[in-house]
Amino acid sequence: MTVTAAEEHAPPGRRTTRSGAGQAEPRRRPRPPGRLRRAGLPYLLLLPAVLLELLVHLVPMAVGIAVSFKELTQFHIRDWGAAPWTGLENYRVSVDFDAPVGQDLLDSFLVTCVFTVLAVGLCWLMGVAAAIFLQENFRGRGLLRAVFLTPYALPVYAAVITWAFMFQRDNGMVNHVLHDQLGLTDEPSFWLLGDNSFIALVVVAVWKNWPFAFLIIMAALQNIPKEMYEAAAIDGAGTWQQIRRITLPSLRPVNQVLVLVLFLWTFNDFNVPYILFGESAPEAANLISVHIYQSSFVTWNFGTGSAMSVLLLLFLLVVTAVYLLATSRGRKAADV
């Protein structure tokens, strides 16, 4: 390999060398090791999301935790940083179930637990049933899929306000169908008051969230080979046996994530009860999210409301950790 005089005086980036065959080859600049580039690229791609998460969630969360240790009421709202520190007093008041504040929080927590179990269970059941039904080819299947996904595509406020009008006692569609058309009730019912408010809340929450379960399950069913169903049918397995032995076990990993997401969405739901009932939800439908809102913005006791929010966050973190630990152990046991 030889270097000419012109090549010797050429710029470093353009200097070429000649191989034994007489072909000129550009001299390559040194590059950083590939491992370094691969290690830094994921962090660079995650940086915008981390900054946005920090700005939207983590900073307000830190402020809320700080407020939970203050006696922040309407007297200090203009300068909340000057509110006196109370330590753990707000937490003590929140968990004192013998006092009115703690008793109301406990009642709201129990209502939210029952509501979440019913709503998540019905959403999952309806989603699985509809997804399995629509796996078969028939005329109008695409139209049904579009109709089933309509509640998920509608804006939450517009959909829930429509339900609020439908639940009106005098001119609502629900009473018109149940009382006037079908005659199932002796008189028009108050669906947004009393114990019936809990039923109305569950109906709207299920109607809003079950299309998400349907969408996730329908996508997961595409990964199950049809040969498994054909082999089961040849062996004499019926439809229910195929669902029990093939479909549900194959959907277990997806169901574990789906149930967790639905649980977090439903337990934290604020939009549906607030739009249906306003600031003063009935006792039967007083979810913990609305109760915390009332404790903060109606009674102007932001310190106690922030303490309740932190307690709710800790509860959801503990439940999520226990659920993920239990499901991971169950998955390992099933693999073994």
Rosetta blueprint (number, residue, H / E / L):
1 M L
2 T L
3 V L
4 T L
5 A H
6 A H
7 E H
8 E H
9 H L
10 A L
11 P L
12 P L
13 G L
14 R L
15 R L
16 T E
17 T E
18 R E
19 S L
20 G L
21 A L
22 G L
23 Q L
24 A E
25 E E
26 P E
27 R L
28 R L
29 R L
30 P L
31 R L
32 P L
33 P L
34 G H
35 R H
36 L H
37 R H
38 R H
39 A H
40 G H
41 L H
42 P H
43 Y H
44 L H
45 L H
46 L H
47 L H
48 P H
49 A H
50 V H
51 L H
52 L H
53 E H
54 L H
55 L H
56 V H
57 H H
58 L H
59 V H
60 P H
61 M H
62 A H
63 V H
64 G H
65 I H
66 A H
67 V H
68 S L
69 F L
70 K E
71 E L
72 L L
73 T L
74 Q L
75 F L
76 H L
77 I H
78 R H
79 D H
80 W H
81 G H
82 A H
83 A L
84 P L
85 W E
86 T L
87 G L
88 L L
89 E H
90 N H
91 Y H
92 R H
93 V H
94 S H
95 V H
96 D L
97 F L
98 D L
99 A L
100 P H
101 V H
102 G H
103 Q H
104 D H
105 L H
106 L H
107 D H
108 S H
109 F H
110 L H
111 V H
112 T H
113 C H
114 V H
115 F H
116 T H
117 V H
118 L H
119 A H
120 V H
121 G H
122 L H
123 C H
124 W H
125 L H
126 M H
127 G H
128 V H
129 A H
130 A H
131 A H
132 I H
133 F H
134 L L
135 Q L
136 E L
137 N L
138 F L
139 R L
140 G L
141 R H
142 G H
143 L H
144 L H
145 R H
146 A H
147 V H
148 F H
149 L H
150 T H
151 P H
152 Y H
153 A H
154 L L
155 P L
156 V H
157 Y H
158 A H
159 A H
160 V H
161 I H
162 T H
163 W H
164 A H
165 F H
166 M H
167 F L
168 Q L
169 R L
170 D L
171 N L
172 G L
173 M H
174 V H
175 N H
176 H H
177 V H
178 L H
179 H H
180 D H
181 Q H
182 L L
183 G L
184 L L
185 T L
186 D L
187 E L
188 P L
189 S L
190 F L
191 W L
192 L L
193 L L
194 G L
195 D L
196 N H
197 S H
198 F H
199 I H
200 A H
201 L H
202 V H
203 V H
204 V H
205 A H
206 V H
207 W H
208 K H
209 N H
210 W H
211 P H
212 F H
213 A H
214 F H
215 L H
216 I H
217 I H
218 M H
219 A H
220 A H
221 L H
222 Q L
223 N L
224 I L
225 P L
226 K H
227 E H
228 M H
229 Y H
230 E H
231 A H
232 A H
233 A H
234 I H
235 D L
236 G L
237 A L
238 G L
239 T H
240 W H
241 Q H
242 Q H
243 I H
244 R H
245 R H
246 I H
247 T H
248 L H
249 P H
250 S H
251 L L
252 R H
253 P H
254 V H
255 N H
256 Q H
257 V H
258 L H
259 V H
260 L H
261 V H
262 L H
263 F H
264 L H
265 W H
266 T H
267 F H
268 N L
269 D L
270 F L
271 N H
272 V H
273 P H
274 Y H
275 I H
276 L H
277 F H
278 G L
279 E L
280 S L
281 A L
282 P L
283 E H
284 A H
285 A H
286 N L
287 L L
288 I H
289 S H
290 V H
291 H H
292 I H
293 Y H
294 Q H
295 S H
296 S H
297 F H
298 V H
299 T L
300 W L
301 N L
302 F H
303 G H
304 T H
305 G H
306 S H
307 A H
308 M H
309 S H
310 V H
311 L H
312 L H
313 L H
314 L H
315 F H
316 L H
317 L H
318 V H
319 V H
320 T H
321 A H
322 V H
323 Y H
324 L H
325 L H
326 A H
327 T H
328 S H
329 R H
330 G H
331 R H
332 K H
333 A H
334 A H
335 D H
336 V L
